[in-house]
Amino acid sequence: MQRVLKPASEETNGRYLIYKWNNADGVNVVRYGVTKGRGHSTIPEEMRLLWNWYELWKKAPDGSSTYVGR
């Protein structure tokens, strides 16, 4: 298994900073977001960001997570 420490991409949108890591097929499988100027909390406006990520994944019959994309 290849260990990758550096994110595949880094995106800044206003005060949001999002790091993304991809698997060997180039599919984005991990995201880490930081909101500058605030501690660990979530506000209602950010729920859409979370949902946009979670809707890319579905549970397979074996219980694993399957990427279904956009």
CHARMM-style PDB file with segment names, atoms N, HN, CA, C and O in Angstrom:
ATOM      1  N   MET     1       0.841  -1.177   0.000  1.00  0.00      PROA
ATOM      2  CA  MET     1       0.000   0.000   0.000  1.00  0.00      PROA
ATOM      3  C   MET     1       0.890   1.245   0.000  1.00  0.00      PROA
ATOM      4  O   MET     1       1.828   1.355   0.789  1.00  0.00      PROA
ATOM      5  N   GLN     2       0.582   2.163  -0.885  1.00  0.00      PROA
ATOM      6  HN  GLN     2      -0.181   2.074  -1.526  1.00  0.00      PROA
ATOM      7  CA  GLN     2       1.349   3.400  -0.977  1.00  0.00      PROA
ATOM      8  C   GLN     2       0.843   4.394   0.064  1.00  0.00      PROA
ATOM      9  O   GLN     2      -0.365   4.575   0.219  1.00  0.00      PROA
ATOM     10  N   ARG     3       1.745   5.023   0.761  1.00  0.00      PROA
ATOM     11  HN  ARG     3       2.726   4.876   0.635  1.00  0.00      PROA
ATOM     12  CA  ARG     3       1.384   6.001   1.781  1.00  0.00      PROA
ATOM     13  C   ARG     3       1.592   7.389   1.200  1.00  0.00      PROA
ATOM     14  O   ARG     3       2.700   7.739   0.795  1.00  0.00      PROA
ATOM     15  N   VAL     4       0.518   8.186   1.159  1.00  0.00      PROA
ATOM     16  HN  VAL     4      -0.383   7.902   1.488  1.00  0.00      PROA
ATOM     17  CA  VAL     4       0.576   9.531   0.597  1.00  0.00      PROA
ATOM     18  C   VAL     4       0.258  10.523   1.702  1.00  0.00      PROA
ATOM     19  O   VAL     4      -0.811  10.468   2.310  1.00  0.00      PROA
ATOM     20  N   LEU     5       1.187  11.425   1.957  1.00  0.00      PROA
ATOM     21  HN  LEU     5       2.055  11.470   1.463  1.00  0.00      PROA
ATOM     22  CA  LEU     5       0.973  12.410   3.001  1.00  0.00      PROA
ATOM     23  C   LEU     5       0.503  13.750   2.454  1.00  0.00      PROA
ATOM     24  O   LEU     5      -0.276  14.454   3.098  1.00  0.00      PROA
ATOM     25  N   LYS     6       0.973  14.094   1.284  1.00  0.00      PROA
ATOM     26  HN  LYS     6       1.606  13.522   0.761  1.00  0.00      PROA
ATOM     27  CA  LYS     6       0.621  15.377   0.690  1.00  0.00      PROA
ATOM     28  C   LYS     6      -0.721  15.257  -0.028  1.00  0.00      PROA
ATOM     29  O   LYS     6      -0.926  14.301  -0.776  1.00  0.00      PROA
ATOM     30  N   PRO     7      -1.650  16.211   0.183  1.00  0.00      PROA
ATOM     31  CA  PRO     7      -2.936  16.117  -0.501  1.00  0.00      PROA
ATOM     32  C   PRO     7      -2.792  16.286  -2.007  1.00  0.00      PROA
ATOM     33  O   PRO     7      -1.868  16.941  -2.489  1.00  0.00      PROA
ATOM     34  N   ALA     8      -3.728  15.680  -2.742  1.00  0.00      PROA
ATOM     35  HN  ALA     8      -4.478  15.147  -2.350  1.00  0.00      PROA
ATOM     36  CA  ALA     8      -3.734  15.805  -4.199  1.00  0.00      PROA
ATOM     37  C   ALA     8      -4.099  17.227  -4.605  1.00  0.00      PROA
ATOM     38  O   ALA     8      -3.652  17.718  -5.641  1.00  0.00      PROA
ATOM     39  N   SER     9      -4.917  17.889  -3.780  1.00  0.00      PROA
ATOM     40  HN  SER     9      -5.281  17.490  -2.938  1.00  0.00      PROA
ATOM     41  CA  SER     9      -5.291  19.261  -4.095  1.00  0.00      PROA
ATOM     42  C   SER     9      -5.623  20.021  -2.819  1.00  0.00      PROA
ATOM     43  O   SER     9      -5.912  19.439  -1.773  1.00  0.00      PROA
ATOM     44  N   GLU    10      -5.572  21.320  -2.943  1.00  0.00      PROA
ATOM     45  HN  GLU    10      -5.338  21.793  -3.792  1.00  0.00      PROA
ATOM     46  CA  GLU    10      -5.908  22.226  -1.850  1.00  0.00      PROA
ATOM     47  C   GLU    10      -6.767  23.333  -2.455  1.00  0.00      PROA
ATOM     48  O   GLU    10      -6.370  23.984  -3.422  1.00  0.00      PROA
ATOM     49  N   GLU    11      -7.930  23.535  -1.882  1.00  0.00      PROA
ATOM     50  HN  GLU    11      -8.252  23.007  -1.096  1.00  0.00      PROA
ATOM     51  CA  GLU    11      -8.887  24.496  -2.429  1.00  0.00      PROA
ATOM     52  C   GLU    11      -9.247  25.519  -1.361  1.00  0.00      PROA
ATOM     53  O   GLU    11      -9.567  25.154  -0.230  1.00  0.00      PROA
ATOM     54  N   THR    12      -9.195  26.785  -1.714  1.00  0.00      PROA
ATOM     55  HN  THR    12      -8.935  27.082  -2.633  1.00  0.00      PROA
ATOM     56  CA  THR    12      -9.601  27.851  -0.800  1.00  0.00      PROA
ATOM     57  C   THR    12     -10.829  28.538  -1.376  1.00  0.00      PROA
ATOM     58  O   THR    12     -10.837  28.971  -2.528  1.00  0.00      PROA
ATOM     59  N   ASN    13     -11.863  28.629  -0.554  1.00  0.00      PROA
ATOM     60  HN  ASN    13     -11.857  28.278   0.382  1.00  0.00      PROA
ATOM     61  CA  ASN    13     -13.098  29.291  -0.951  1.00  0.00      PROA
ATOM     62  C   ASN    13     -13.502  30.202   0.201  1.00  0.00      PROA
ATOM     63  O   ASN    13     -14.111  29.761   1.175  1.00  0.00      PROA
ATOM     64  N   GLY    14     -13.150  31.484   0.073  1.00  0.00      PROA
ATOM     65  HN  GLY    14     -12.655  31.842  -0.718  1.00  0.00      PROA
ATOM     66  CA  GLY    14     -13.398  32.395   1.188  1.00  0.00      PROA
ATOM     67  C   GLY    14     -12.570  31.986   2.381  1.00  0.00      PROA
ATOM     68  O   GLY    14     -11.344  31.916   2.299  1.00  0.00      PROA
ATOM     69  N   ARG    15     -13.232  31.717   3.490  1.00  0.00      PROA
ATOM     70  HN  ARG    15     -14.229  31.774   3.557  1.00  0.00      PROA
ATOM     71  CA  ARG    15     -12.497  31.312   4.682  1.00  0.00      PROA
ATOM     72  C   ARG    15     -12.391  29.799   4.844  1.00  0.00      PROA
ATOM     73  O   ARG    15     -11.864  29.315   5.846  1.00  0.00      PROA
ATOM     74  N   TYR    16     -12.890  29.053   3.858  1.00  0.00      PROA
ATOM     75  HN  TYR    16     -13.318  29.446   3.044  1.00  0.00      PROA
ATOM     76  CA  TYR    16     -12.805  27.597   3.885  1.00  0.00      PROA
ATOM     77  C   TYR    16     -11.562  27.119   3.143  1.00  0.00      PROA
ATOM     78  O   TYR    16     -11.268  27.581   2.040  1.00  0.00      PROA
ATOM     79  N   LEU    17     -10.846  26.200   3.754  1.00  0.00      PROA
ATOM     80  HN  LEU    17     -11.085  25.825   4.650  1.00  0.00      PROA
ATOM     81  CA  LEU    17      -9.670  25.579   3.150  1.00  0.00      PROA
ATOM     82  C   LEU    17      -9.935  24.073   3.140  1.00  0.00      PROA
ATOM     83  O   LEU    17     -10.135  23.471   4.195  1.00  0.00      PROA
ATOM     84  N   ILE    18      -9.937  23.466   1.953  1.00  0.00      PROA
ATOM     85  HN  ILE    18      -9.775  23.955   1.096  1.00  0.00      PROA
ATOM     86  CA  ILE    18     -10.266  22.051   1.837  1.00  0.00      PROA
ATOM     87  C   ILE    18      -9.103  21.316   1.178  1.00  0.00      PROA
ATOM     88  O   ILE    18      -8.681  21.652   0.071  1.00  0.00      PROA
ATOM     89  N   TYR    19      -8.598  20.313   1.878  1.00  0.00      PROA
ATOM     90  HN  TYR    19      -8.941  20.040   2.777  1.00  0.00      PROA
ATOM     91  CA  TYR    19      -7.549  19.440   1.361  1.00  0.00      PROA
ATOM     92  C   TYR    19      -8.216  18.160   0.864  1.00  0.00      PROA
ATOM     93  O   TYR    19      -9.134  17.648   1.504  1.00  0.00      PROA
ATOM     94  N   LYS    20      -7.755  17.643  -0.279  1.00  0.00      PROA
ATOM     95  HN  LYS    20      -7.009  18.060  -0.799  1.00  0.00      PROA
ATOM     96  CA  LYS    20      -8.344  16.430  -0.847  1.00  0.00      PROA
ATOM     97  C   LYS    20      -7.255  15.422  -1.188  1.00  0.00      PROA
ATOM     98  O   LYS    20      -6.208  15.781  -1.727  1.00  0.00      PROA
ATOM     99  N   TRP    21      -7.511  14.156  -0.868  1.00  0.00      PROA
ATOM    100  HN  TRP    21      -8.361  13.864  -0.429  1.00  0.00      PROA
ATOM    101  CA  TRP    21      -6.626  13.055  -1.207  1.00  0.00      PROA
ATOM    102  C   TRP    21      -7.366  12.094  -2.120  1.00  0.00      PROA
ATOM    103  O   TRP    21      -8.553  11.835  -1.919  1.00  0.00      PROA
ATOM    104  N   ASN    22      -6.680  11.566  -3.119  1.00  0.00      PROA
ATOM    105  HN  ASN    22      -5.716  11.777  -3.283  1.00  0.00      PROA
ATOM    106  CA  ASN    22      -7.273  10.658  -4.086  1.00  0.00      PROA
ATOM    107  C   ASN    22      -6.716   9.256  -3.927  1.00  0.00      PROA
ATOM    108  O   ASN    22      -5.626   9.065  -3.389  1.00  0.00      PROA
ATOM    109  N   ASN    23      -7.481   8.270  -4.404  1.00  0.00      PROA
ATOM    110  HN  ASN    23      -8.367   8.425  -4.841  1.00  0.00      PROA
ATOM    111  CA  ASN    23      -6.969   6.898  -4.435  1.00  0.00      PROA
ATOM    112  C   ASN    23      -6.163   6.685  -5.717  1.00  0.00      PROA
ATOM    113  O   ASN    23      -5.953   7.632  -6.474  1.00  0.00      PROA
ATOM    114  N   ALA    24      -5.719   5.478  -5.966  1.00  0.00      PROA
ATOM    115  HN  ALA    24      -5.890   4.708  -5.351  1.00  0.00      PROA
ATOM    116  CA  ALA    24      -4.875   5.186  -7.131  1.00  0.00      PROA
ATOM    117  C   ALA    24      -5.589   5.457  -8.458  1.00  0.00      PROA
ATOM    118  O   ALA    24      -4.940   5.688  -9.479  1.00  0.00      PROA
ATOM    119  N   ASP    25      -6.927   5.427  -8.443  1.00  0.00      PROA
ATOM    120  HN  ASP    25      -7.454   5.239  -7.614  1.00  0.00      PROA
ATOM    121  CA  ASP    25      -7.703   5.681  -9.659  1.00  0.00      PROA
ATOM    122  C   ASP    25      -8.006   7.169  -9.853  1.00  0.00      PROA
ATOM    123  O   ASP    25      -8.679   7.548 -10.812  1.00  0.00      PROA
ATOM    124  N   GLY    26      -7.510   8.010  -8.943  1.00  0.00      PROA
ATOM    125  HN  GLY    26      -6.964   7.703  -8.164  1.00  0.00      PROA
ATOM    126  CA  GLY    26      -7.759   9.440  -9.046  1.00  0.00      PROA
ATOM    127  C   GLY    26      -9.080   9.887  -8.446  1.00  0.00      PROA
ATOM    128  O   GLY    26      -9.470  11.045  -8.596  1.00  0.00      PROA
ATOM    129  N   VAL    27      -9.776   8.975  -7.765  1.00  0.00      PROA
ATOM    130  HN  VAL    27      -9.460   8.034  -7.643  1.00  0.00      PROA
ATOM    131  CA  VAL    27     -11.053   9.309  -7.130  1.00  0.00      PROA
ATOM    132  C   VAL    27     -10.777   9.946  -5.773  1.00  0.00      PROA
ATOM    133  O   VAL    27     -10.017   9.408  -4.967  1.00  0.00      PROA
ATOM    134  N   ASN    28     -11.395  11.086  -5.531  1.00  0.00      PROA
ATOM    135  HN  ASN    28     -12.012  11.523  -6.186  1.00  0.00      PROA
ATOM    136  CA  ASN    28     -11.230  11.785  -4.257  1.00  0.00      PROA
ATOM    137  C   ASN    28     -11.927  10.988  -3.161  1.00  0.00      PROA
ATOM    138  O   ASN    28     -13.151  10.860  -3.167  1.00  0.00      PROA
ATOM    139  N   VAL    29     -11.145  10.449  -2.215  1.00  0.00      PROA
ATOM    140  HN  VAL    29     -10.150  10.553  -2.211  1.00  0.00      PROA
ATOM    141  CA  VAL    29     -11.702   9.589  -1.167  1.00  0.00      PROA
ATOM    142  C   VAL    29     -11.585  10.169   0.237  1.00  0.00      PROA
ATOM    143  O   VAL    29     -12.236   9.679   1.160  1.00  0.00      PROA
ATOM    144  N   VAL    30     -10.774  11.195   0.410  1.00  0.00      PROA
ATOM    145  HN  VAL    30     -10.246  11.593  -0.340  1.00  0.00      PROA
ATOM    146  CA  VAL    30     -10.630  11.823   1.725  1.00  0.00      PROA
ATOM    147  C   VAL    30     -10.628  13.334   1.545  1.00  0.00      PROA
ATOM    148  O   VAL    30      -9.960  13.870   0.661  1.00  0.00      PROA
ATOM    149  N   ARG    31     -11.382  14.003   2.395  1.00  0.00      PROA
ATOM    150  HN  ARG    31     -11.925  13.567   3.113  1.00  0.00      PROA
ATOM    151  CA  ARG    31     -11.373  15.471   2.422  1.00  0.00      PROA
ATOM    152  C   ARG    31     -11.224  15.932   3.854  1.00  0.00      PROA
ATOM    153  O   ARG    31     -11.782  15.344   4.781  1.00  0.00      PROA
ATOM    154  N   TYR    32     -10.464  16.988   4.014  1.00  0.00      PROA
ATOM    155  HN  TYR    32     -10.010  17.465   3.261  1.00  0.00      PROA
ATOM    156  CA  TYR    32     -10.255  17.589   5.331  1.00  0.00      PROA
ATOM    157  C   TYR    32     -10.473  19.073   5.165  1.00  0.00      PROA
ATOM    158  O   TYR    32      -9.754  19.729   4.411  1.00  0.00      PROA
ATOM    159  N   GLY    33     -11.454  19.609   5.859  1.00  0.00      PROA
ATOM    160  HN  GLY    33     -12.038  19.076   6.472  1.00  0.00      PROA
ATOM    161  CA  GLY    33     -11.774  21.017   5.720  1.00  0.00      PROA
ATOM    162  C   GLY    33     -11.473  21.807   6.976  1.00  0.00      PROA
ATOM    163  O   GLY    33     -11.648  21.321   8.093  1.00  0.00      PROA
ATOM    164  N   VAL    34     -11.021  23.023   6.776  1.00  0.00      PROA
ATOM    165  HN  VAL    34     -10.879  23.418   5.868  1.00  0.00      PROA
ATOM    166  CA  VAL    34     -10.720  23.940   7.873  1.00  0.00      PROA
ATOM    167  C   VAL    34     -11.447  25.247   7.593  1.00  0.00      PROA
ATOM    168  O   VAL    34     -11.413  25.761   6.475  1.00  0.00      PROA
ATOM    169  N   THR    35     -12.098  25.774   8.611  1.00  0.00      PROA
ATOM    170  HN  THR    35     -12.126  25.356   9.519  1.00  0.00      PROA
ATOM    171  CA  THR    35     -12.704  27.093   8.502  1.00  0.00      PROA
ATOM    172  C   THR    35     -11.808  28.045   9.266  1.00  0.00      PROA
ATOM    173  O   THR    35     -11.680  27.951  10.486  1.00  0.00      PROA
ATOM    174  N   LYS    36     -11.197  28.952   8.548  1.00  0.00      PROA
ATOM    175  HN  LYS    36     -11.301  29.028   7.557  1.00  0.00      PROA
ATOM    176  CA  LYS    36     -10.253  29.884   9.165  1.00  0.00      PROA
ATOM    177  C   LYS    36     -10.982  30.808  10.138  1.00  0.00      PROA
ATOM    178  O   LYS    36     -12.082  31.286   9.861  1.00  0.00      PROA
ATOM    179  N   GLY    37     -10.343  31.048  11.284  1.00  0.00      PROA
ATOM    180  HN  GLY    37      -9.450  30.659  11.509  1.00  0.00      PROA
ATOM    181  CA  GLY    37     -10.882  31.979  12.265  1.00  0.00      PROA
ATOM    182  C   GLY    37     -11.955  31.400  13.169  1.00  0.00      PROA
ATOM    183  O   GLY    37     -12.678  32.150  13.825  1.00  0.00      PROA
ATOM    184  N   ARG    38     -12.073  30.064  13.215  1.00  0.00      PROA
ATOM    185  HN  ARG    38     -11.486  29.455  12.682  1.00  0.00      PROA
ATOM    186  CA  ARG    38     -13.093  29.463  14.068  1.00  0.00      PROA
ATOM    187  C   ARG    38     -12.620  28.110  14.561  1.00  0.00      PROA
ATOM    188  O   ARG    38     -11.872  27.417  13.871  1.00  0.00      PROA
ATOM    189  N   GLY    39     -13.048  27.739  15.737  1.00  0.00      PROA
ATOM    190  HN  GLY    39     -13.656  28.302  16.297  1.00  0.00      PROA
ATOM    191  CA  GLY    39     -12.692  26.440  16.306  1.00  0.00      PROA
ATOM    192  C   GLY    39     -13.469  25.311  15.663  1.00  0.00      PROA
ATOM    193  O   GLY    39     -14.004  25.463  14.565  1.00  0.00      PROA
ATOM    194  N   HSD    40     -13.533  24.184  16.342  1.00  0.00      PROA
ATOM    195  HN  HSD    40     -13.098  24.061  17.234  1.00  0.00      PROA
ATOM    196  CA  HSD    40     -14.189  22.988  15.805  1.00  0.00      PROA
ATOM    197  C   HSD    40     -15.696  23.075  16.043  1.00  0.00      PROA
ATOM    198  O   HSD    40     -16.192  22.660  17.090  1.00  0.00      PROA
ATOM    199  N   SER    41     -16.399  23.603  15.084  1.00  0.00      PROA
ATOM    200  HN  SER    41     -15.996  23.940  14.233  1.00  0.00      PROA
ATOM    201  CA  SER    41     -17.853  23.691  15.147  1.00  0.00      PROA
ATOM    202  C   SER    41     -18.392  23.787  13.729  1.00  0.00      PROA
ATOM    203  O   SER    41     -17.640  24.029  12.784  1.00  0.00      PROA
ATOM    204  N   THR    42     -19.685  23.598  13.588  1.00  0.00      PROA
ATOM    205  HN  THR    42     -20.295  23.401  14.355  1.00  0.00      PROA
ATOM    206  CA  THR    42     -20.317  23.646  12.279  1.00  0.00      PROA
ATOM    207  C   THR    42     -21.496  24.604  12.351  1.00  0.00      PROA
ATOM    208  O   THR    42     -22.221  24.640  13.345  1.00  0.00      PROA
ATOM    209  N   ILE    43     -21.680  25.379  11.290  1.00  0.00      PROA
ATOM    210  HN  ILE    43     -21.090  25.350  10.483  1.00  0.00      PROA
ATOM    211  CA  ILE    43     -22.819  26.287  11.227  1.00  0.00      PROA
ATOM    212  C   ILE    43     -23.757  25.801  10.118  1.00  0.00      PROA
ATOM    213  O   ILE    43     -23.324  25.063   9.234  1.00  0.00      PROA
ATOM    214  N   PRO    44     -25.026  26.199  10.150  1.00  0.00      PROA
ATOM    215  CA  PRO    44     -25.992  25.696   9.168  1.00  0.00      PROA
ATOM    216  C   PRO    44     -25.559  25.841   7.714  1.00  0.00      PROA
ATOM    217  O   PRO    44     -25.843  24.959   6.903  1.00  0.00      PROA
ATOM    218  N   GLU    45     -24.890  26.912   7.370  1.00  0.00      PROA
ATOM    219  HN  GLU    45     -24.659  27.629   8.029  1.00  0.00      PROA
ATOM    220  CA  GLU    45     -24.469  27.131   5.983  1.00  0.00      PROA
ATOM    221  C   GLU    45     -23.499  26.051   5.490  1.00  0.00      PROA
ATOM    222  O   GLU    45     -23.381  25.825   4.285  1.00  0.00      PROA
ATOM    223  N   GLU    46     -22.815  25.397   6.408  1.00  0.00      PROA
ATOM    224  HN  GLU    46     -22.911  25.581   7.386  1.00  0.00      PROA
ATOM    225  CA  GLU    46     -21.830  24.378   6.035  1.00  0.00      PROA
ATOM    226  C   GLU    46     -22.446  22.999   5.821  1.00  0.00      PROA
ATOM    227  O   GLU    46     -21.773  22.101   5.314  1.00  0.00      PROA
ATOM    228  N   MET    47     -23.687  22.817   6.190  1.00  0.00      PROA
ATOM    229  HN  MET    47     -24.234  23.546   6.601  1.00  0.00      PROA
ATOM    230  CA  MET    47     -24.331  21.514   6.023  1.00  0.00      PROA
ATOM    231  C   MET    47     -24.370  21.102   4.550  1.00  0.00      PROA
ATOM    232  O   MET    47     -24.249  19.916   4.241  1.00  0.00      PROA
ATOM    233  N   ARG    48     -24.538  22.063   3.640  1.00  0.00      PROA
ATOM    234  HN  ARG    48     -24.636  23.026   3.891  1.00  0.00      PROA
ATOM    235  CA  ARG    48     -24.553  21.747   2.211  1.00  0.00      PROA
ATOM    236  C   ARG    48     -23.197  21.208   1.765  1.00  0.00      PROA
ATOM    237  O   ARG    48     -23.146  20.286   0.951  1.00  0.00      PROA
ATOM    238  N   LEU    49     -22.105  21.758   2.274  1.00  0.00      PROA
ATOM    239  HN  LEU    49     -22.147  22.508   2.935  1.00  0.00      PROA
ATOM    240  CA  LEU    49     -20.772  21.246   1.939  1.00  0.00      PROA
ATOM    241  C   LEU    49     -20.622  19.788   2.369  1.00  0.00      PROA
ATOM    242  O   LEU    49     -20.099  18.960   1.623  1.00  0.00      PROA
ATOM    243  N   LEU    50     -21.087  19.487   3.576  1.00  0.00      PROA
ATOM    244  HN  LEU    50     -21.512  20.159   4.182  1.00  0.00      PROA
ATOM    245  CA  LEU    50     -21.000  18.114   4.074  1.00  0.00      PROA
ATOM    246  C   LEU    50     -21.870  17.173   3.240  1.00  0.00      PROA
ATOM    247  O   LEU    50     -21.435  16.083   2.866  1.00  0.00      PROA
ATOM    248  N   TRP    51     -23.098  17.600   2.951  1.00  0.00      PROA
ATOM    249  HN  TRP    51     -23.451  18.485   3.254  1.00  0.00      PROA
ATOM    250  CA  TRP    51     -23.994  16.750   2.179  1.00  0.00      PROA
ATOM    251  C   TRP    51     -23.437  16.498   0.779  1.00  0.00      PROA
ATOM    252  O   TRP    51     -23.528  15.378   0.278  1.00  0.00      PROA
ATOM    253  N   ASN    52     -22.865  17.515   0.141  1.00  0.00      PROA
ATOM    254  HN  ASN    52     -22.792  18.425   0.548  1.00  0.00      PROA
ATOM    255  CA  ASN    52     -22.306  17.356  -1.202  1.00  0.00      PROA
ATOM    256  C   ASN    52     -21.246  16.262  -1.230  1.00  0.00      PROA
ATOM    257  O   ASN    52     -21.098  15.562  -2.232  1.00  0.00      PROA
ATOM    258  N   TRP    53     -20.513  16.116  -0.142  1.00  0.00      PROA
ATOM    259  HN  TRP    53     -20.633  16.685   0.672  1.00  0.00      PROA
ATOM    260  CA  TRP    53     -19.495  15.058  -0.055  1.00  0.00      PROA
ATOM    261  C   TRP    53     -20.159  13.702   0.204  1.00  0.00      PROA
ATOM    262  O   TRP    53     -19.869  12.727  -0.488  1.00  0.00      PROA
ATOM    263  N   TYR    54     -21.039  13.642   1.188  1.00  0.00      PROA
ATOM    264  HN  TYR    54     -21.275  14.434   1.750  1.00  0.00      PROA
ATOM    265  CA  TYR    54     -21.633  12.356   1.559  1.00  0.00      PROA
ATOM    266  C   TYR    54     -22.526  11.777   0.473  1.00  0.00      PROA
ATOM    267  O   TYR    54     -22.653  10.555   0.386  1.00  0.00      PROA
ATOM    268  N   GLU    55     -23.143  12.596  -0.350  1.00  0.00      PROA
ATOM    269  HN  GLU    55     -23.039  13.588  -0.279  1.00  0.00      PROA
ATOM    270  CA  GLU    55     -24.012  12.061  -1.389  1.00  0.00      PROA
ATOM    271  C   GLU    55     -23.228  11.384  -2.520  1.00  0.00      PROA
ATOM    272  O   GLU    55     -23.825  10.744  -3.386  1.00  0.00      PROA
ATOM    273  N   LEU    56     -21.898  11.519  -2.520  1.00  0.00      PROA
ATOM    274  HN  LEU    56     -21.412  12.039  -1.817  1.00  0.00      PROA
ATOM    275  CA  LEU    56     -21.068  10.847  -3.512  1.00  0.00      PROA
ATOM    276  C   LEU    56     -20.850   9.371  -3.182  1.00  0.00      PROA
ATOM    277  O   LEU    56     -20.296   8.632  -3.996  1.00  0.00      PROA
ATOM    278  N   TRP    57     -21.273   8.942  -2.013  1.00  0.00      PROA
ATOM    279  HN  TRP    57     -21.723   9.542  -1.351  1.00  0.00      PROA
ATOM    280  CA  TRP    57     -21.006   7.590  -1.531  1.00  0.00      PROA
ATOM    281  C   TRP    57     -22.304   6.865  -1.210  1.00  0.00      PROA
ATOM    282  O   TRP    57     -23.257   7.476  -0.727  1.00  0.00      PROA
ATOM    283  N   LYS    58     -22.341   5.562  -1.477  1.00  0.00      PROA
ATOM    284  HN  LYS    58     -21.567   5.066  -1.869  1.00  0.00      PROA
ATOM    285  CA  LYS    58     -23.485   4.713  -1.136  1.00  0.00      PROA
ATOM    286  C   LYS    58     -22.952   3.441  -0.484  1.00  0.00      PROA
ATOM    287  O   LYS    58     -21.806   3.050  -0.705  1.00  0.00      PROA
ATOM    288  N   LYS    59     -23.791   2.806   0.316  1.00  0.00      PROA
ATOM    289  HN  LYS    59     -24.722   3.123   0.496  1.00  0.00      PROA
ATOM    290  CA  LYS    59     -23.417   1.529   0.936  1.00  0.00      PROA
ATOM    291  C   LYS    59     -23.631   0.401  -0.049  1.00  0.00      PROA
ATOM    292  O   LYS    59     -24.706   0.283  -0.638  1.00  0.00      PROA
ATOM    293  N   ALA    60     -22.625  -0.423  -0.233  1.00  0.00      PROA
ATOM    294  HN  ALA    60     -21.752  -0.326   0.245  1.00  0.00      PROA
ATOM    295  CA  ALA    60     -22.722  -1.605  -1.074  1.00  0.00      PROA
ATOM    296  C   ALA    60     -23.411  -2.711  -0.273  1.00  0.00      PROA
ATOM    297  O   ALA    60     -23.467  -2.628   0.954  1.00  0.00      PROA
ATOM    298  N   PRO    61     -23.934  -3.740  -0.935  1.00  0.00      PROA
ATOM    299  CA  PRO    61     -24.598  -4.843  -0.213  1.00  0.00      PROA
ATOM    300  C   PRO    61     -23.716  -5.509   0.841  1.00  0.00      PROA
ATOM    301  O   PRO    61     -24.230  -6.034   1.829  1.00  0.00      PROA
ATOM    302  N   ASP    62     -22.373  -5.493   0.642  1.00  0.00      PROA
ATOM    303  HN  ASP    62     -21.956  -5.066  -0.160  1.00  0.00      PROA
ATOM    304  CA  ASP    62     -21.481  -6.119   1.612  1.00  0.00      PROA
ATOM    305  C   ASP    62     -21.164  -5.203   2.788  1.00  0.00      PROA
ATOM    306  O   ASP    62     -20.406  -5.579   3.681  1.00  0.00      PROA
ATOM    307  N   GLY    63     -21.749  -3.982   2.792  1.00  0.00      PROA
ATOM    308  HN  GLY    63     -22.365  -3.676   2.067  1.00  0.00      PROA
ATOM    309  CA  GLY    63     -21.537  -3.042   3.887  1.00  0.00      PROA
ATOM    310  C   GLY    63     -20.422  -2.047   3.670  1.00  0.00      PROA
ATOM    311  O   GLY    63     -20.255  -1.122   4.465  1.00  0.00      PROA
ATOM    312  N   SER    64     -19.659  -2.218   2.614  1.00  0.00      PROA
ATOM    313  HN  SER    64     -19.794  -2.970   1.969  1.00  0.00      PROA
ATOM    314  CA  SER    64     -18.570  -1.268   2.326  1.00  0.00      PROA
ATOM    315  C   SER    64     -19.139  -0.017   1.672  1.00  0.00      PROA
ATOM    316  O   SER    64     -20.260  -0.029   1.165  1.00  0.00      PROA
ATOM    317  N   SER    65     -18.374   1.046   1.685  1.00  0.00      PROA
ATOM    318  HN  SER    65     -17.463   1.056   2.097  1.00  0.00      PROA
ATOM    319  CA  SER    65     -18.764   2.281   1.022  1.00  0.00      PROA
ATOM    320  C   SER    65     -18.330   2.251  -0.424  1.00  0.00      PROA
ATOM    321  O   SER    65     -17.204   1.858  -0.730  1.00  0.00      PROA
ATOM    322  N   THR    66     -19.208   2.661  -1.311  1.00  0.00      PROA
ATOM    323  HN  THR    66     -20.122   2.980  -1.063  1.00  0.00      PROA
ATOM    324  CA  THR    66     -18.929   2.651  -2.753  1.00  0.00      PROA
ATOM    325  C   THR    66     -19.060   4.060  -3.285  1.00  0.00      PROA
ATOM    326  O   THR    66     -20.060   4.735  -3.042  1.00  0.00      PROA
ATOM    327  N   TYR    67     -18.047   4.503  -4.012  1.00  0.00      PROA
ATOM    328  HN  TYR    67     -17.234   3.955  -4.209  1.00  0.00      PROA
ATOM    329  CA  TYR    67     -18.072   5.823  -4.623  1.00  0.00      PROA
ATOM    330  C   TYR    67     -18.976   5.786  -5.845  1.00  0.00      PROA
ATOM    331  O   TYR    67     -18.799   4.946  -6.727  1.00  0.00      PROA
ATOM    332  N   VAL    68     -19.942   6.695  -5.899  1.00  0.00      PROA
ATOM    333  HN  VAL    68     -20.085   7.378  -5.182  1.00  0.00      PROA
ATOM    334  CA  VAL    68     -20.857   6.734  -7.047  1.00  0.00      PROA
ATOM    335  C   VAL    68     -20.646   8.002  -7.884  1.00  0.00      PROA
ATOM    336  O   VAL    68     -21.191   8.121  -8.981  1.00  0.00      PROA
ATOM    337  N   GLY    69     -19.869   8.932  -7.371  1.00  0.00      PROA
ATOM    338  HN  GLY    69     -19.427   8.835  -6.480  1.00  0.00      PROA
ATOM    339  CA  GLY    69     -19.499  10.131  -8.134  1.00  0.00      PROA
ATOM    340  C   GLY    69     -20.621  11.131  -8.320  1.00  0.00      PROA
ATOM    341  O   GLY    69     -21.695  11.028  -7.727  1.00  0.00      PROA
ATOM    342  N   ARG    70     -20.331  12.088  -9.157  1.00  0.00      PROA
ATOM    343  HN  ARG    70     -19.458  12.171  -9.639  1.00  0.00      PROA
ATOM    344  CA  ARG    70     -21.286  13.176  -9.411  1.00  0.00      PROA
ATOM    345  C   ARG    70     -22.113  12.882 -10.624  1.00  0.00      PROA
ATOM    346  OT1 ARG    70     -22.972  13.682 -10.995  1.00  0.00      PROA
TER     347      ARG     70
END
